[in-house]
Structure formats: structure tokens, C-alpha cells
Amino acid sequence: MSPGKTKRELSIAFVVLALSCGGRAESQGSTGSGGSNAAGGVAGSSSSAAGAPGVGPIDTAGLPTELPLVCPDEVAVPKLKLPCKIGGSLLGGVEGPESVNVLECYDSSGTTAFSTVIPFGKLPTLLNQPLQMPFAALPAPPPEGTLKLSGTVTFSKVDPVGRAFVALLVGGSVSYVGSNGETVTCKIPDTPFWAVQGQFI
């Protein structure tokens, strides 16, 4: 391990290695062409959906600027900003149907609160399908941030060129380790969940 490598560089190397060893985003069940696994896998089809309804620039009007959280009374409520940010493709920087990207969300100070890997290149073929986050079919990078997010996301709009999406997050929660080592879980009421292009990989 080179002492000059940053945490992000190590995370990218970890994910790229896992993908090159067969960890590409694939459905975990048997599906036909263009099918999907709504229990956490992603579609096996790599066909382009450019020009299809729901594919193109997103409309940010009326979208929330913060994730609503309901936490136990005895803990401080984290402030999580929206939109989140989508990094460049981890597969050699090449965007396309097989692209996987890091999604990062931030707290009110601009610090990374949590990150996960998403099959961004396949999202145009997965519109209006409930999917579990984090995506079980993708390798998880070493964690960045102090929170973990989970829930069901249904993508309604994806911009492959501008690298952005709008989705509905249902049954969501974030968890983190409290000051006494306990796991604290905050619920997220059903809410729009969106992200725009980030200047990172």
C-alpha cells in the first residue's frame, strides 16, 4: 500500500478490483433480457434507454433541500443536505450502460455523511422499479462518512449525460454509532431523493 494514496483512491481501487473479478452489477435471480431484480439486484440488460420517457435533464423545482429525519428523543438530529452528488464512472472513467458510480451525501457543513456505489449506467432501464439501497449486487467500498443509509428507491428521472437523478425514497433510515458505542437509527419519512453531478470519481 503506497503511503501517498488517499482514502478515496483506495476506495476506488477496491471497487474497480472487485468489479474486474466478476463483481459487476447483475441481477441475483434469473431474468430475461431487460429484466430486473427488485430485491436488491439490478437489470442484466445493457441496452440504452436514451430518449425514453423519464430519461433526460431533471427538473429540480420543488425538490427538498434536506433529508427529513426522525430520530430517538435523546440524540441530536443530523442535518443531511440534498442534492447528493454522483461521481464519475469507476470503470476507467468511461460512462455508459455498465457504469457504476459513487453516490455521496453531505451534512450541513459539507462533510461527507455517507457514500455508496450505484449502477448509474443501468438506471435508465430501471425507471419506476423499486430497488433496495444499498445495492446488494455491487461491491461496497470502504466506508466514507459516519452514516449508513438504507431503504427502497424508485427512480423516476435519470439524466445520463448530466449525471443526475430524481427518485422516491420509501422506508428509509440512517444509522450511526452513538457516543457510547450504541447503534442509533433515524427513520426517513417517504421523500423525494435526488442527486446531481459531482466533481470527483
C-alpha positions as CSV (number, residue, x, y, z in Angstrom):
1,M,0.0,0.0,0.0
2,S,1.5,3.3,-1.0
3,P,1.7,5.8,1.9
4,G,0.7,8.5,-0.6
5,K,-2.7,7.0,-1.5
6,T,-5.7,8.9,-0.2
7,K,-8.8,7.2,1.3
8,R,-10.7,7.9,-1.9
9,E,-8.1,6.4,-4.1
10,L,-8.0,3.2,-2.0
11,S,-11.8,3.1,-2.2
12,I,-11.8,3.4,-6.0
13,A,-9.1,0.7,-6.3
14,F,-11.1,-1.6,-4.1
15,V,-14.3,-1.3,-6.1
16,V,-12.5,-1.5,-9.5
17,L,-10.7,-4.7,-8.4
18,A,-14.0,-6.2,-7.2
19,L,-15.7,-5.4,-10.5
20,S,-12.9,-6.7,-12.6
21,C,-13.1,-10.0,-10.6
22,G,-16.7,-10.6,-11.6
23,G,-18.5,-8.1,-9.2
24,R,-20.3,-6.3,-12.0
25,A,-23.9,-5.2,-11.4
26,E,-26.0,-8.2,-12.3
27,S,-29.4,-9.4,-11.2
28,Q,-29.3,-12.1,-8.4
29,G,-32.1,-14.1,-9.9
30,S,-33.0,-15.4,-13.3
31,T,-34.3,-12.6,-15.6
32,G,-34.9,-12.2,-19.2
33,S,-33.4,-9.5,-21.4
34,G,-34.1,-6.2,-19.8
35,G,-35.4,-7.8,-16.6
36,S,-34.6,-6.7,-13.1
37,N,-34.4,-7.9,-9.5
38,A,-36.4,-5.5,-7.3
39,A,-35.0,-7.1,-4.1
40,G,-31.6,-5.5,-4.5
41,G,-30.1,-6.7,-7.8
42,V,-30.0,-4.7,-11.0
43,A,-31.1,-5.4,-14.5
44,G,-28.9,-7.5,-16.7
45,S,-29.8,-5.6,-19.9
46,S,-27.2,-3.0,-21.0
47,S,-29.4,-1.6,-23.8
48,S,-29.6,2.2,-24.0
49,A,-32.8,3.9,-23.0
50,A,-31.8,7.3,-24.3
51,G,-34.8,9.3,-25.4
52,A,-37.2,7.2,-23.4
53,P,-39.7,8.8,-21.0
54,G,-38.0,9.7,-17.8
55,V,-34.6,9.9,-19.4
56,G,-33.1,13.4,-19.8
57,P,-32.4,16.6,-17.8
58,I,-34.1,16.6,-14.4
59,D,-36.4,19.4,-13.1
60,T,-35.3,20.5,-9.6
61,A,-38.2,22.8,-8.9
62,G,-39.9,21.9,-5.6
63,L,-37.4,19.2,-4.7
64,P,-36.4,19.2,-1.0
65,T,-33.0,20.6,0.1
66,E,-32.7,18.3,3.2
67,L,-33.5,14.7,4.1
68,P,-36.2,14.7,6.8
69,L,-35.1,12.5,9.8
70,V,-37.0,11.3,12.8
71,C,-34.5,10.3,15.5
72,P,-34.8,9.0,19.1
73,D,-35.5,11.8,21.5
74,E,-32.2,11.5,23.3
75,V,-30.0,12.1,20.2
76,A,-29.2,15.1,18.1
77,V,-30.8,15.0,14.7
78,P,-28.2,15.0,11.9
79,K,-28.8,17.6,9.1
80,L,-28.4,15.9,5.7
81,K,-28.4,18.1,2.6
82,L,-29.9,17.5,-0.8
83,P,-29.0,17.1,-3.5
84,C,-26.4,14.3,-3.1
85,K,-23.6,14.1,-5.6
86,I,-22.7,11.4,-8.2
87,G,-19.1,10.8,-9.1
88,G,-17.6,9.8,-12.4
89,S,-17.6,6.2,-13.6
90,L,-15.3,3.9,-11.6
91,L,-14.7,1.8,-14.7
92,G,-11.9,3.8,-16.2
93,G,-13.9,7.0,-16.2
94,V,-16.0,5.7,-19.2
95,E,-19.7,6.5,-18.8
96,G,-22.2,4.1,-20.4
97,P,-24.7,1.3,-19.6
98,E,-22.1,-0.6,-17.5
99,S,-21.0,2.4,-15.5
100,V,-21.0,2.2,-11.7
101,N,-20.5,5.4,-9.7
102,V,-20.1,6.5,-6.1
103,L,-23.1,8.4,-4.6
104,E,-22.1,10.8,-1.8
105,C,-24.4,12.7,0.5
106,Y,-23.3,15.5,2.8
107,D,-24.2,17.1,6.2
108,S,-24.9,20.8,6.7
109,S,-21.1,21.5,7.0
110,G,-20.4,20.0,3.6
111,T,-18.7,16.9,5.1
112,T,-19.4,13.5,3.5
113,A,-22.1,11.9,5.7
114,F,-22.4,8.6,3.8
115,S,-21.4,7.1,0.4
116,T,-22.5,4.1,-1.6
117,V,-22.0,2.6,-5.1
118,I,-24.9,2.8,-7.5
119,P,-25.3,1.2,-11.0
120,F,-25.8,4.6,-12.6
121,G,-25.3,3.4,-16.2
122,K,-28.3,1.0,-15.8
123,L,-30.7,3.4,-14.1
124,P,-32.4,4.4,-17.4
125,T,-33.5,0.8,-17.8
126,L,-34.7,0.6,-14.2
127,L,-37.1,3.5,-14.0
128,N,-40.2,3.2,-11.9
129,Q,-39.0,-0.1,-10.3
130,P,-38.5,-0.3,-6.5
131,L,-34.9,-1.2,-5.7
132,Q,-33.1,-1.7,-2.5
133,M,-30.3,0.6,-1.4
134,P,-27.5,-0.3,-0.8
135,F,-27.4,-2.4,-4.0
136,A,-26.5,-5.9,-2.9
137,A,-25.1,-6.9,-6.3
138,L,-22.4,-4.2,-6.2
139,P,-19.2,-4.3,-4.1
140,A,-19.3,-1.9,-1.2
141,P,-16.2,0.4,-0.9
142,P,-14.5,1.0,2.4
143,P,-17.0,3.4,4.2
144,E,-16.6,7.1,3.9
145,G,-18.7,9.2,6.3
146,T,-20.2,8.2,9.6
147,L,-23.8,7.3,8.5
148,K,-25.3,4.3,6.7
149,L,-28.4,4.8,4.5
150,S,-30.9,2.1,3.5
151,G,-34.3,2.0,2.0
152,T,-36.3,1.4,-1.2
153,V,-35.6,3.8,-4.0
154,T,-37.8,4.2,-7.2
155,F,-36.0,6.3,-9.9
156,S,-38.4,8.4,-11.9
157,K,-36.0,10.6,-13.8
158,V,-32.4,10.0,-14.9
159,D,-30.0,12.2,-16.8
160,P,-27.2,10.0,-18.1
161,V,-25.4,13.0,-19.7
162,G,-25.7,15.5,-16.9
163,R,-25.2,12.7,-14.3
164,A,-28.3,13.3,-12.2
165,F,-31.5,11.6,-11.0
166,V,-34.7,12.0,-9.1
167,A,-36.2,9.2,-7.1
168,L,-38.6,8.4,-4.3
169,L,-37.1,7.0,-1.1
170,V,-39.5,4.8,0.9
171,G,-39.0,3.1,4.2
172,G,-35.6,4.8,4.5
173,S,-33.3,5.0,7.5
174,V,-29.9,6.2,8.5
175,S,-27.8,4.6,11.3
176,Y,-24.6,5.5,13.0
177,V,-22.6,4.7,16.1
178,G,-23.5,6.9,19.1
179,S,-21.2,8.4,21.6
180,N,-21.5,5.4,23.9
181,G,-20.8,2.9,21.1
182,E,-24.5,2.1,20.6
183,T,-26.2,2.0,17.1
184,V,-28.5,4.9,16.6
185,T,-31.2,4.6,13.9
186,C,-33.2,7.5,12.5
187,K,-36.2,7.0,10.2
188,I,-36.6,8.9,7.0
189,P,-40.3,9.7,6.1
190,D,-41.0,8.9,2.5
191,T,-39.5,11.7,0.5
192,P,-38.1,12.7,-2.9
193,F,-34.4,11.8,-3.1
194,W,-32.2,13.4,-5.7
195,A,-28.6,13.8,-6.9
196,V,-26.6,15.9,-9.3
197,Q,-23.1,15.6,-10.9
198,G,-20.2,15.7,-8.5
199,Q,-16.6,16.7,-9.5
200,F,-15.0,13.5,-8.2
201,I,-14.6,9.8,-9.2
